[in-house]
Amino acid sequence: MKLLLDGYRALSNKPEDYEKAAKNIYDLLKNQFRRKYRIIKTSLDLCTRCGICTTQCFLYETTGEEIYNPIYRINLLRKLIHERKSRFYSIFHRGRKNKDNMITAEELHALAENIYRCNMCRRCSMACPFKVDNALIVREVRDLLSRLNIAPRDLHEYGALRQLKYDAVISMNKAAFLDIVKFMEEEIKEKRGFKIEIPVDKKGAEYLLLNVASDYIRILEDVMGIIEVLDYLGVDYTLSTEFNDASNYGVFYNDDYLAQIIRRHIEVAKKLEVKKIVVGECGHATLSLRVFKDVVPEAREFEVISVLELVDEYLRRGKLNLDPSKNRELVTYHDPCFLTRIIGLIEEPRRLLKASVLNFVEMEPNREYNYCCGGGGGIAVMYSNNFLEWRMKVSGRKKVEQIEKTGAKIVATACSNCKRQLKDLAFHYKAKWEVYGVLRLVANALVY
């Protein structure tokens, strides 16, 4: 079995670290992580190892490697949990260490490989007859492994750590952000023939709009699309010059970073005295503030919605006048895993697209059974070592095949990480399709 582990040592490359971690993991389970032990054990108890999940895992299908089989992960975790129970709870062992049953350094290597290559897409969970949530297991084990300094460097340093240190994954000081806002106003004026005022740090607005910071650099046209549509609808919103990055790579890393980043977002919302938070086109950002916000009690007072939900509500109320002939190219839609399989935003983007484009075609399969772009689980931001090659040749290959079969010229999606991955895939495979945000197409179709 060949293991690709170079990317999984956040703080050290020394093999003896895994020897140490294999011993320390039991103390973590016994003391700090009793809750995680219960979550993982409950999932393992439900799993019958029937193998249905393996038929849905595109990583296992693409590689044929047993290490990427979801059941392989279950078996390693069963050994870990069983040994933990025998060492600390079984009266038959009377506290003696059963070294033959302890997880080894090599097995911990294999567990890290399985856990951090997983896209956390939850496609396997859709097919599971007992609804065992593999992505939840992966997330809890990632949290556990991160405490042992076992995590991809990019996820640790570029993702979670950098955001807290610089207020954004891609840092922008206040002056730089205001320059971008001014540039957007000028670009929209040139396009539309009239100027709009983009509200920034406006106190008392109904919504605080949070976009992923990298979108202001890499896909500004998509941010401008959101801005144009909200202005057209007369939505009372504001941007913020402080901690304006909706990203939260703690979702893929560990609970401490997750909570710290949510707390910073809520501090901004309170300071600006907004009523609600609307998250731009991003799956993990919406997930962190909407699903995981309970880890920060003060976050519960804020309603969190996706910009897709907000604009779709106006569409259904007849407030959007759209001309689909302005978008004549064949368009398909990629369902972001978190927005689709967790939050349930499935028909909203489709209604918006079908009202905004002349020709729309579905991928097969689609909706809850659509394939991950291959960048899920934080993998889209990982470029070090062999991660980029993995994303292009393994985790993203199925998605390229899916898109190519549609014949679409534009792939629309509503997630920052998906857009990054899809653009990388298009470049790598010299594809002829482009990647657009949903609201960018809506903005193109606006009738004034």
Secondary structure, DSSP 8 states (H G I E B T S, - for coil): -----GGGBSS---THHHHHHHHHHHHHHHTTTHHHHHHHHHHHHH----SGGGGT-HHHHHH--GGG-HHHHHHHHHHHHHHHHHHHT-TTTTT---GGGS--HHHHHHHHHHHHH-----HHHHH-TT---HHHHHHHHHHHHHTTTBS-HIIIIIIIIHHHHHSSSS---HHHHHHHHHHHHHHHHHHHSS-----BS-TT-SEEEEB-TTHHHH-HHHHHHHHHHHHHHT--EEB-SSS-B---GGGTS-HHHHHHHHHHHHHHHHHHT-SEEEE-S-HHHHHHHHTSGGGSGGGGGSEEEEHHHHHHHHHHTT---B-GGG--SEEEE---HIIIIII---HHHHHHHHHH-SEEE--SS-GGG----S-TTTGGG--TTTHHHHIIIIITHHHHHHHHHHT-SEEEES-HHHHHHHHHHHHHTT-S-EEEEHHHHHHHTB--
